[in-house]
Protein backbone atom coordinates (compact mmCIF):
# COMPACT_ATOMS: atom_id res chain seq x y z
CA UNK A 1 0.00 0.00 0.00
CA UNK A 2 2.83 2.35 0.87
CA UNK A 3 4.53 1.61 -2.44
CA UNK A 4 1.31 2.41 -4.32
CA UNK A 5 0.87 5.74 -2.50
CA UNK A 6 4.51 6.59 -3.16
CA UNK A 7 4.02 6.00 -6.89
CA UNK A 8 0.90 8.17 -6.90
CA UNK A 9 2.78 10.95 -5.11
CA UNK A 10 5.69 10.78 -7.56
CA UNK A 11 3.30 10.99 -10.51
CA UNK A 12 1.38 13.92 -8.98
CA UNK A 13 4.58 15.74 -8.10
CA UNK A 14 5.89 15.27 -11.64
CA UNK A 15 2.60 16.48 -13.12
CA UNK A 16 2.73 19.67 -11.01
CA UNK A 17 6.30 20.34 -12.13
CA UNK A 18 5.33 19.84 -15.77
CA UNK A 19 2.38 22.21 -15.32
CA UNK A 20 4.60 24.92 -13.83
CA UNK A 21 7.14 24.42 -16.61
CA UNK A 22 4.41 24.78 -19.23
CA UNK A 23 3.03 27.91 -17.60
CA UNK A 24 6.49 29.45 -17.53
CA UNK A 25 7.15 28.62 -21.16
CA UNK A 26 9.57 31.15 -22.65
CA UNK A 27 7.81 31.25 -25.99
CA UNK A 28 4.44 31.92 -24.39
CA UNK A 29 5.92 34.76 -22.31
CA UNK A 30 7.55 36.28 -25.39
CA UNK A 31 4.32 36.09 -27.40
CA UNK A 32 2.48 37.87 -24.59
CA UNK A 33 5.12 40.63 -24.73
CA UNK A 34 4.55 40.89 -28.49
CA UNK A 35 0.80 41.23 -27.92
CA UNK A 36 1.46 44.06 -25.46
CA UNK A 37 3.79 45.67 -28.00
CA UNK A 38 1.03 45.40 -30.60
CA UNK A 39 -1.13 47.50 -28.28
CA UNK A 40 1.58 50.16 -28.11
CA UNK A 41 1.94 50.10 -31.89
CA UNK A 42 -1.80 50.60 -32.34
CA UNK A 43 -1.73 53.57 -29.96
CA UNK A 44 1.26 55.06 -31.80
CA UNK A 45 -0.49 54.58 -35.15
CA UNK A 46 -3.60 56.32 -33.84
CA UNK A 47 -1.48 59.20 -32.52
CA UNK A 48 0.37 59.55 -35.81
CA UNK A 49 -2.93 59.52 -37.68
CA UNK A 50 -4.51 62.13 -35.40
CA UNK A 51 -1.50 64.44 -35.32
CA UNK A 52 -0.95 64.09 -39.07
CA UNK A 53 -4.56 64.98 -39.76
CA UNK A 54 -4.39 67.96 -37.41
CA UNK A 55 -1.17 69.15 -39.03
CA UNK A 56 -2.66 68.88 -42.50
CA UNK A 57 -5.65 70.90 -41.36
CA UNK A 58 -3.41 73.61 -39.86
CA UNK A 59 -1.31 73.78 -43.01
CA UNK A 60 -4.47 74.11 -45.08
CA UNK A 61 -5.76 76.91 -42.84
CA UNK A 62 -2.34 78.59 -42.99
CA UNK A 63 -2.47 78.55 -46.77
CA UNK A 64 -6.00 79.97 -46.71
CA UNK A 65 -4.92 82.73 -44.34
CA UNK A 66 -1.90 83.52 -46.52
CA UNK A 67 -4.08 83.79 -49.63
CA UNK A 68 -6.56 85.94 -47.74
CA UNK A 69 -3.78 88.30 -46.61
CA UNK A 70 -2.56 88.65 -50.21
CA UNK A 71 -6.09 89.26 -51.38
CA UNK A 72 -6.77 92.00 -48.82
CA UNK A 73 -3.42 93.55 -49.60
CA UNK A 74 -4.35 93.90 -53.25
CA UNK A 75 -7.73 95.33 -52.27
CA UNK A 76 -6.07 97.87 -50.00
CA UNK A 77 -3.70 98.90 -52.80
CA UNK A 78 -6.53 99.41 -55.26
CA UNK A 79 -8.54 101.33 -52.69
CA UNK A 80 -5.54 103.58 -52.05
CA UNK A 81 -5.12 104.16 -55.77
CA UNK A 82 -8.75 105.18 -55.90
CA UNK A 83 -8.30 107.51 -52.91
CA UNK A 84 -10.93 105.44 -51.06
CA UNK A 85 -9.50 105.75 -47.59
CA UNK A 86 -12.33 103.91 -45.86
CA UNK A 87 -12.10 100.90 -48.13
CA UNK A 88 -8.32 100.96 -47.91
CA UNK A 89 -8.37 101.03 -44.11
CA UNK A 90 -10.94 98.21 -43.99
CA UNK A 91 -8.93 96.14 -46.42
CA UNK A 92 -5.74 96.70 -44.43
CA UNK A 93 -7.51 95.61 -41.26
CA UNK A 94 -8.65 92.38 -42.94
CA UNK A 95 -5.16 91.87 -44.29
CA UNK A 96 -3.60 92.23 -40.85
CA UNK A 97 -6.08 89.82 -39.31
CA UNK A 98 -5.35 87.24 -42.03
CA UNK A 99 -1.61 87.67 -41.53
CA UNK A 100 -2.02 87.18 -37.77
CA UNK A 101 -4.04 84.03 -38.38
CA UNK A 102 -1.43 82.80 -40.84
CA UNK A 103 1.31 83.42 -38.30
CA UNK A 104 -0.62 81.54 -35.63
CA UNK A 105 -1.12 78.54 -37.88
CA UNK A 106 2.51 78.70 -38.98
CA UNK A 107 3.67 78.67 -35.37
CA UNK A 108 1.48 75.68 -34.56
CA UNK A 109 2.68 73.84 -37.67
CA UNK A 110 6.31 74.47 -36.68
CA UNK A 111 5.69 73.08 -33.19
CA UNK A 112 3.60 70.13 -34.34
CA UNK A 113 5.74 68.98 -37.26
CA UNK A 114 8.69 67.82 -35.07
CA UNK A 115 6.29 66.01 -32.78
CA UNK A 116 4.82 64.17 -35.75
CA UNK A 117 8.32 63.23 -36.89
CA UNK A 118 9.08 61.91 -33.41
CA UNK A 119 5.87 59.90 -33.36
CA UNK A 120 6.67 58.40 -36.75
CA UNK A 121 10.19 57.53 -35.60
CA UNK A 122 8.77 55.96 -32.44
CA UNK A 123 6.28 53.96 -34.48
CA UNK A 124 9.06 52.76 -36.76
CA UNK A 125 11.13 51.72 -33.72
CA UNK A 126 8.19 49.81 -32.27
CA UNK A 127 7.61 47.99 -35.54
CA UNK A 128 11.30 47.12 -35.79
CA UNK A 129 11.27 45.95 -32.19
CA UNK A 130 8.26 43.76 -32.92
CA UNK A 131 10.06 42.19 -35.86
CA UNK A 132 13.08 41.47 -33.67
CA UNK A 133 10.90 40.06 -30.90
CA UNK A 134 9.07 37.81 -33.34
CA UNK A 135 12.39 36.48 -34.60
CA UNK A 136 13.65 35.93 -31.05
CA UNK A 137 10.37 34.24 -30.13
CA UNK A 138 10.75 31.84 -33.04
CA UNK A 139 14.28 31.01 -31.90
CA UNK A 140 13.15 30.62 -28.28
CA UNK A 141 10.32 28.33 -29.34
CA UNK A 142 12.73 26.16 -31.28
CA UNK A 143 15.21 26.05 -28.39
CA UNK A 144 12.43 25.34 -25.92
CA UNK A 145 11.13 22.44 -28.00
CA UNK A 146 14.62 20.99 -28.28
CA UNK A 147 15.19 21.40 -24.54
CA UNK A 148 11.90 19.69 -23.73
CA UNK A 149 12.70 16.85 -26.11
CA UNK A 150 16.14 16.46 -24.53
CA UNK A 151 14.58 16.46 -21.05
CA UNK A 152 12.10 13.77 -22.03
CA UNK A 153 14.86 11.71 -23.63
CA UNK A 154 17.02 12.11 -20.53
CA UNK A 155 14.17 11.00 -18.27
CA UNK A 156 13.47 7.99 -20.46
CA UNK A 157 17.14 7.08 -20.64
CA UNK A 158 17.41 7.47 -16.88
CA UNK A 159 14.56 5.03 -16.40
CA UNK A 160 15.94 2.41 -18.77
CA UNK A 161 16.80 -0.74 -16.85
CA UNK A 162 14.72 0.16 -13.82
CA UNK A 163 11.99 -2.19 -12.76
CA UNK A 164 8.69 -0.67 -13.90
CA UNK A 165 6.79 -1.13 -10.66
CA UNK A 166 7.25 -4.95 -10.63
CA UNK A 167 9.25 -6.86 -8.02
CA UNK A 168 11.10 -9.27 -10.30
CA UNK A 169 13.03 -10.68 -7.35
CA UNK A 170 9.78 -11.86 -5.81
CA UNK A 171 8.66 -13.25 -9.17
CA UNK A 172 11.95 -15.13 -9.49
CA UNK A 173 11.53 -16.57 -5.98
CA UNK A 174 8.02 -17.66 -6.90
CA UNK A 175 9.27 -19.42 -10.03
CA UNK A 176 12.09 -20.97 -7.98
CA UNK A 177 9.50 -22.40 -5.58
CA UNK A 178 7.46 -23.73 -8.50
CA UNK A 179 10.55 -25.35 -10.01
CA UNK A 180 11.55 -26.83 -6.65
CA UNK A 181 8.07 -28.24 -6.15
CA UNK A 182 8.09 -29.71 -9.67
CA UNK A 183 11.50 -31.27 -9.00
CA UNK A 184 10.27 -32.73 -5.70
CA UNK A 185 7.24 -34.23 -7.42
CA UNK A 186 9.49 -35.70 -10.10
CA UNK A 187 11.77 -37.21 -7.45
CA UNK A 188 8.78 -38.61 -5.63
CA UNK A 189 7.43 -40.16 -8.85
CA UNK A 190 10.84 -41.68 -9.57
CA UNK A 191 11.10 -43.09 -6.05
CA UNK A 192 7.60 -44.47 -6.35
CA UNK A 193 8.44 -46.11 -9.65
CA UNK A 194 11.55 -47.62 -8.13
CA UNK A 195 9.51 -48.96 -5.21
CA UNK A 196 7.07 -50.51 -7.66
CA UNK A 197 9.94 -52.31 -9.39
CA UNK A 198 11.29 -53.57 -6.08
CA UNK A 199 7.81 -54.70 -5.11
CA UNK A 200 7.47 -56.60 -8.37
CA UNK A 201 10.84 -58.26 -7.87
CA UNK A 202 9.84 -59.18 -4.34
CA UNK A 203 6.59 -60.64 -5.66
CA UNK A 204 8.54 -62.72 -8.17
CA UNK A 205 10.92 -63.93 -5.44
CA UNK A 206 8.01 -64.79 -3.17
CA UNK A 207 6.34 -66.83 -5.90
CA UNK A 208 9.55 -68.79 -6.41
CA UNK A 209 9.79 -69.59 -2.71
CA UNK A 210 6.16 -70.65 -2.57
CA UNK A 211 6.61 -72.85 -5.64
CA UNK A 212 9.67 -74.50 -4.11
CA UNK A 213 7.86 -75.24 -0.87
CA UNK A 214 4.84 -76.66 -2.67
CA UNK A 215 7.02 -78.87 -4.77
CA UNK A 216 8.78 -80.06 -1.64
CA UNK A 217 5.39 -81.16 -0.36
CA UNK A 218 4.67 -82.90 -3.63
CA UNK A 219 2.25 -80.23 -4.73
CA UNK A 220 2.43 -78.09 -7.79
CA UNK A 221 1.62 -74.43 -7.76
CA UNK A 222 -1.63 -73.45 -9.38
CA UNK A 223 -1.34 -73.09 -13.12
CA UNK A 224 1.93 -75.01 -13.41
CA UNK A 225 2.16 -78.09 -15.70
CA UNK A 226 2.67 -81.39 -13.80
CA UNK A 227 5.93 -83.13 -14.81
CA UNK A 228 5.59 -86.69 -16.19
CA UNK A 229 7.68 -88.18 -13.34
CA UNK A 230 5.39 -86.67 -10.78
CA UNK A 231 2.38 -88.07 -12.65
CA UNK A 232 3.98 -91.51 -12.64
CA UNK A 233 4.71 -91.35 -8.95
CA UNK A 234 1.24 -90.24 -8.35
CA UNK A 235 -0.13 -93.11 -10.42
CA UNK A 236 1.90 -95.76 -8.52
CA UNK A 237 0.62 -94.38 -5.29
CA UNK A 238 -2.82 -94.79 -6.61
CA UNK A 239 -2.26 -98.43 -7.31
Secondary structure, DSSP 8 states (H G I E B T S, - for coil): -HHHHHHHHHHHHHHHHHHHHHHT-HHHHHHHHHHHHHHHHHHHHHHHHHHHHHHHHHHHHHHHHHHHHHHHHHHHHHHHHTT-HHHHHHHHHHHHHHHHHHHHHHHHHHHHHHHHHHHHHHHHHHHHHHHHHHHHHHHHHHHHHHHHHHHHHHHHHHHTTS--S--HHHHHHHHHHHHHHHHHHHHHHHHHHHHHHHHHHHHHHHHHHHHHHHHHTT---TT----HHHHHHHHHHH-
